[in-house]
C-alpha cells in the first residue's frame, strides 16, 4: 500500500450487500472499468471527478452517488489532498434493470437524509450482530433510491398498518434469542420489508431492530443479576458475542454488564 492510502474491505452477513469498501486515496486514479453490481458511494472528505457513460461528473457535498452495473466509469481525485470514501456494492436483487437508465442520467443524488441513512448503514454493517438493523436501514435506502429514480411510481406516503406492526412485534418477541432477518419476517408476514419497518416504527415509535435489542438487554440484566457470567449471558440473551452485548448494554443501561452484575452482589 502506497503512502496516503488506507483501505478496509469486507463482506457483511447482510443479504443484498455484496461488499463494503472504505478507502482514502491521495493519488490513485481508477481506469475505465465496470462493476457487475450497483455502486453506492459516499465521499466523506475531498472530492472525486469521474466519467460515466462518456459524460463528466463529480461528487458535491451532501450527495450520494449511485453507479449502475455494467456501465463504464473511471475516477480520480478532484483535489490535491485526495479523497476519503465509503462504498456499498449492492447486488442486483436490490435495484432492478429498469433503474439503470435513470441512474446513468442522474447518478448524483443531493439528499441529506439519504446521506445520513447510508452513513448509518455503514456503521451497522461494521458491527457483527447488528444485521437486522442493517437490513432495516438498507430497505429504507432502497425505497428512497426508487423514489429518486422513478418518482412517478413512488408511494405518496407510508400507510399506517397497526395490525402488521403487532404481528411483527409478536414475531420479534418469539424470536428474541435466535433472531430473524428482515427478509424472513417479510416472508412470514407477507409484507414488503420497507413497509414492515415503517409500519412498526409508526405504531410503536421505535424501529424493529431497536425494539429487539432493548428486549435482549432486558433479558441480559436479569441473567446478570441471577449470577451468570457476561460471556454466557451474551449467548443466552441473543447477542452475537460478549463485545456485542457490552456495546448495546452500555448504550441502553449506561454501564458495562460486569459493573451492573456487581451491583447485585450480596451485601450491596
ABEGO torsion letter per residue (X at the ends): XBBGBBBBBBBBBBBGBABBBBBBBAABBBBBBBBABBBBBBBABEBBBBBBGGBBBBBBBGBBBBBBBGBBBBEBBABAAEBBBBBBBBBAAABBAAAAAAAAABABBBBAAAAAAAAAAAAAAABBGAAAAAAAAAAAAAAAAAAAABAAABBAEBBBBAAAAAAAAAAAAAAAAAEBBAAAAAAAAGBBAAAAAAAAAAAAGBBAAAAAAAAAAAAAAAAAAAGBBAAAAAAAAGBABAAAAAAAAAAAAGBBAAAAAAAABBGX
